[in-house]
Amino acid sequence: MIVCWLDGKLASIVVLRGVAEVTVSREAAAEVLRRFEESKMKQSLRSLIYGVIEEFDISDVKVRTSVFGLVVETVKRMNTVNFILQRVVGGKEKFRSLDPFVRNLLRVATLEVKINQSPVDVERKVYGLLLRKVGRDEAAEARRILRRVKTFSLEEALKRRSKLEKYSILYSHPSFFVKRVMDLLSEEEALDLMRTNLSSKVVWFRVNRVKMSVDDALAAFEKDGVHVEKDKDFPALFRLVDAEIPLPLTPYFDDRRIIIQDKASVATVYALDPRPGERVLDACAAPGMKTALISELMEGEGDLVAVDVSAERARRMERILDLSGVSNVKILVADSRTLKGEYDKVLVDAPCTSSGTFASSPEAKWKVNEKQIRSYTLIQKALLENALRLVREGGVVVYSVCSVFPEEGEEIVDSVLGKAELIEPNIPGEKGYDGFECSSRIKRFFPHRHQTNGFFIAKLTPA
């Protein structure tokens, strides 16, 4: 099963195999990957998928979800797929010299043949597709390449590689990330984390109690064949076990009676503990799921200001909040590093490397490096420092990032401890990495330990 977003909706899908629609899915997926590669992995993978689906005029839900699944799984396994193909065709330069569409179709096909071990005759399907698109010679060469892929021994090819390179290729993460998590965690735990990033993400969702009671939700789930597990830590939060009808196709998702939101994201709001009548700032609010939960816990009473620096993201957030039934939110387009005012509580869910979200956003892992981390830490520190100025005496700031790197978590919080004191948040999770002043009084979530995104959460009050 593959969990993915489809037209802004989360869906659990199975990539189609052995049916006619797969040829369309494979062609569309290769075109998405071609454009993604052309943009040097800078363009949004999701927006590229939607664009190609629209251009190809694909209306069938199964085909659309199949396109999404093939793209996401290929990007997840990009290191592994590239290594196999480069060895098979005779090196990086020969691989790069292939026609861009052919190169990316071969990536999709290698995923199917070597990793998914599809029972479908992928060689024949690819040959037929390329015969139509680029000609007989290229089609025949692609078929020969895929035959070599099928017999290629990854284990044999990695025998003389260093441990770091071997793990990078086997578990399909950048060597930079592999080294960092092996330094932060034990070797076996680092491998567990990377294995989890390659698997389907656990789907968490909460009942929007502004619009629906938990009892009514449970009755609706039973009627519609939606099997869930109630979370033991947070009320109205559920883990999806199985569904006869995907959640996004149910009416209670369409009108946001339920909201798909990761457990670690929910924990961040409960760490803030917003109350009715308070004045609260969500400093980096888009897309608005945390904002909606803050409003719910405030029971619609008090002032809630949701800020985002992007006017377009703020517009999308406004639509989501309206659909969610939120009534006490003022949306502001501004930079929270320079914002003025006074609040009882401030949430800073800061922009970051997203290194805790590789299971759901695999494209993020191919962009992460030391330079990216440094650029984010400057923004994060400025946001947190101003949040501490914005909150009243005795007020609370919660700082969070969906990152596994201490530079974006423990180091940021340690840097402000002369201006702030830590309050241990009353939420689950684990202590931070050793060697930091804040470590014992903050919370971390890890994908392989908690079935959530990787998250760092700290709660502070001005000194």
N, C-alpha and C positions, 0 to 999 in steps of 0.2 A: 504493500500500500504506500502511496506517495501523498503527502499532505502539501497542498499548494494553494495559492491565491488564484481565483478565477473571477475576472471582472469585479475586483474589489471584494470577493467573497472567498473565504477559506473552504477548501473542499478536500475530502479524502477520496483519492482516486486510484485506480489501477491502470498503469500504462497498458494500452491495448496491444495485444499480440495476436498475430495470425488472422487479422481481419483486413478487409480492403482499406478501411480508413487509415491504417498505419502508414501507408504510402504517402498520403496527404500530410499526416502528422510529421513524418520523417522529413519531408521536403520543407515544411514550414519551420520545423525546429532547426534545420541546417541553415535556413535563411536568417533566422533570429541570431544564431551563433556567428554567422558571417558578419552581420552588422555590429554585433557586440565586439567582435575582434577588431573590426574596422575602427570603432570608436576608442580603441585601446582600453577596453573594459571600463570606460568612464560613463557611458550611457546607461540609464536604468534598464536592467534586464527585464523587469516587469513591463515597462512602457514599450520596449521593443517587442515583447511577446504580443501585447495587445495590438500594436500597430500592424504586425504581420498577420495576425488572425483576421483583422479587419480587411487588409489588402487581399488576402486569399479568400475572403468572403466565407469564412468557416462559421457556420451557425450551430452545428451539432455539438452539444455539450461534451459528449464523449471524445470527439476529435479535439476540441479546444483543450480539454484537460490532459489529453494525451500529449499535445504539443508542449504544454506547460511542464508536464512530467519529464519528457525527454530532454528539454532544455535544462531544467534545474538539475537533474541527475548527471547530465554531461558536465555541467559547470562544477558540480560537487567533485567529480572525479577527473578534473581537467589534467592534473599532474600525471596521473596514472595513464590516462588515454593518450596524452601527448608522448609520454615516454615510450609506450608500446609502438605507436605509429612511427615515431622518429627512428626507432631501431629497425622496424620492418622496411621502411622505404629507403634507408641508407643515410640517415643523419638529419640534423635540424634544417640545414639549408635546402636539401631536397624536399623536405616536408613543407617548408615555407614557400617553395617554388610552385607547389600545386595550385591549381585554380582555387580561389578562396571558398567558393561554394562546395567544390569537391572535397576540399580539406575538412570543412566542417561537417559535411555529410558523413565522411569517414569517421569523424569523432563520434557522431551519434551511433553509427553502425558498430563501432568498436565497443561502445558502452553496451549495446545489445548483445553482441557476439561473445565478448570476453568477460564482461562483468555480470550482466544479467543472464547470460547463457540462454538466450532466447531460442525456443524450438523452431521459430520461423526461419525460412530460408532467406536470411538477410542479404546474402550475396546476390541472389537473383532479383530481389526487390530493388536493391541499389543499382544493379546493372540496368534494369528496366527504366528506372527514374533518370539515370544519367544518359542513357541512350536517347531519351526524349529531350533532355535539356542541353547536353554538351557534345554528344557525338559518340560514335562507336569506339574509337581508340581510348578515350578517357574512361568510358564505361568498362571496357575490358580490363584496363589497368587497375581501376578501383576494385574490380572483382578479384584480380590476382592479389592485390594488397590484403583484402579481407580474408582470403584463403590463408595467407601467411600469418595474419593476426590470430586466426583460430588455432594454429599450431605453435604460436609463440609461447615460450616459457618465461614468465615474469620472474619466477624464483631463480632460474638459471642466470638470467640477465643481471640480477641484483647481487649475485654472490660476491663480487669483488668491490662493491660499493661500500662507502662508509655507512655507519649506523644512521647518521643524520640524513644522508641522501636516501638510504633505503626506506626509512620511515616516511620521509617526505613523499616518496613515490607510492609506497604501499597504501598509506593512509591519506594521500592526496591533500596535503597542506603545504604551504610554503616552508622551506627549510628554516627561515627566520622564525616562524611561529613554532615549529617543532622544537627548536633549540630553547625558545623562551619558556614553553610550557614544561619541558623536561627539567629546566632549572627551577621553575616555580613549584612543580609537583613531583612526585616520584615518576620514574620512567613508566611503570605499568599504568599509573593513573593518567599520565599524559596520553598514553595510547588509548585508554578508555574514553578520555575526552574526545579524541579525534575520531574514534569509532562512532561515538554518539553523534558527532557532527555530520557523519556520513549517513546516518539513519534517518528515518522519517521523524519529524518533530512531533512531540506530544501536543495534542490540541487541548488547551484550557479555555474555558469560557465561563462567564458569570451571568446570572440572571439579573437583568436591569429592574431592580425593585421599584423604580419610579413608574414602570409600566406593567409589571407582572409579579405576582407573588411566587415564592419558591414552590409552594404546594401546587399552584396552577401549572407551573413549569414542569414539575415532575409528572403530573397527569398528562400533559401534552406530549412529553417525551415517551411515556409508555404507549400512548395511542399511536404515535408515529414511528415506533420501533427504534427510538434513539436510546442507546444504552450508555449510562454515565456512571461515574464514581464521584460521590460527594467529597470535596476536600475537607480534611480534618482541621485545617488551620483557619480558613476564612469562610464566613457565611456566604451562601449564594454562589460559591465557586465550584465548578465541576470539571472533571477530566473526561473527555470523550473516549469511550471504550469502543463503540461500534454504532453504526447507524444504517438503517434500511434506506433512508432518504438523507443525503448529505445535509448537514446543518444549514448551509447557505441557501438551500432550496426550500426551506421551511418558512412559513409565514412569520413565525416569531423571530427569525433572524432578519427578514426583510424590513420589519418595522422596529428593529433593535430592542425587542423584548429580551433578547439575549445579546451579549457583546463578547466577541472572541478576544481574549486578553490573556497574556501569559501570567502564570502565577507570580513570578518575580515582579512583574509590573504591578500587579494587585498589591503585593507586599509593600511596595514603595509608598502607595497611598495610605495603607494602614499604619506605616511608620510615621507619616505626617499627622495622622489622627485628626482630620478636620472635624470641627463641631458646628452645629447650627449657630448662626449669628456672628461667626467670626469673619474677619477680612483676610482672604487667602489669595496668594499669587501663585499661579502655575507659570513659571518663568520661560519654559521652553515647551509649549503646550501641544503643538501639532504632533500627531493627527487627532488627539483629543480623547482617547480612551481613559487616560488617567484623570483628565478634567471632568469627564462625565461621572466617574466614580467619586471624585471629591465632592461634586455637587450632590450626588445621591446621599453621601454620608453627612452632608450639611443639611439634608432634608429641604433643600431649596431655600434655606434661610441664611442671610448674610450676603457678603459681597465676594464674588469669585472673579478674579481678573485672569484671563488666559492670554498669554503673550507669545507671539512668534515673530521672528525677524522677516519671514517670507510672507508677502501678501497673498501669494497663490496658496501656500499651505494653510494660511489663516482662513481663506475662503472655503477650502475643502473641510477644514475643521468646523466651521460654522454650520455647514450642511450636516455633518455627522452629529453635532451636538443638538441641532434642531430635531433630527430624527430620533435621538435618544431621549427627548423629552426634557432636556435641561432648561431651567428657567432663570437661574440667577447668575449667568455668566456674561461678563463683558469681554469681548474679544478686542485685543489691541495689537496692531502691527508696530513692533518696536524692538530695539536691541536691549535685552535685559542686563547687559553689562553697564549700561548708562542710565537705566531707568531710575526714576525718583518715586518717593511715596513712603508709606508706612503700612505694614501688614502684621497680622498676628502670626501667620505661618506662610512660608515660602517653599515651594517645591522646585528644585533645580534638577530636572532630568536632562542632563547636559548632552550635547552632540558629542559623539565619540567614534572610535574605530569600528564599533559594532562587532568586536571580536567575540562577543558572547552569543551572537546570532547566526553563526555559520551554518547551522542545520537548516534554517529557514531562508537565509540570504547568502548563499554560497559565493556569490560574486564578490562579497566584501572581503573574503579571505585572500583574494588574489591582488588586493590593493594595499594590504596592511604592510607597513614597514616602519622603521625608526623615525623617518621624516614625518610620516603621517601622525604617529603618536605625538611627537613634539608639537606639531601644529595644533592638535586638539587640546593638549594640556594648557597651552596659553589661553585658549578660549574658556576652558573649564575653570581655571583658577580665577579668571576675571569675573565669570558668572557667580562663582561661590562667594568671592569677596564682596561683590555688590549686593548679593542676597543678604549677607550678614549686616550690611548697612541699611537695608530696606526693612528688616524685621524689627519690631519694637523690643524694648528691654523685656527679657523674660520670654520672648517669642521663640519660634522654632523654625529652623531651616533643615530640610531633608535634601541631601545631595545624592544623586544616583547616576550610574552609567551602565550600559549593557556591554561591559568590557571585562576581560579576564586579566588585563594588564595592571599592575600596581601603580604605574605612572599616572593612570587615569583615575585611580581610586585612592589607595592608601597615601601615596605621595601628595596628592592634591589636598587631602584632609589634614595631613601632618603639617602642611605649609601654612595653614590658617589657625593652628591651635593656640597661638599667642593671642588671637582675636576672638576665639570661640572656645567653648567647652563642649565635650561630647556627652550625649545622652544615649544610653544603649537602647536601640529601638526594640519595642515589644513585638517582635516578629520572628518567625523561624529563620533558618539559615545557619551559616557557620562563621566563625571568626575569620579575620583577614589573614593575609600572609604574614609570616613571622618577620620580625625585624623593624616593625613600624610602631610608633607610639600609639596610634589609633587602633591597632589590630584587634585587641580584645574587646573593643566596644563598637565595632561595626559589624555588618552582616554581608556575607557573600553567598550567592547561589551559583551552582555549577550544573551544566547540562547532564553530565554523567552521574551526578550524585542526587540531583533534585528533580530531574525531568523538566527543567525549565531552561530559559535562556540563561546565559552567564550574566550575573548582575552584581554590582557593588552598591550598598546602601549605607549611608551615614546620616545620623541625626545630631544636629548641633544647636547651640544657643549662644548668642553673643556673650563674650566674657565681660 
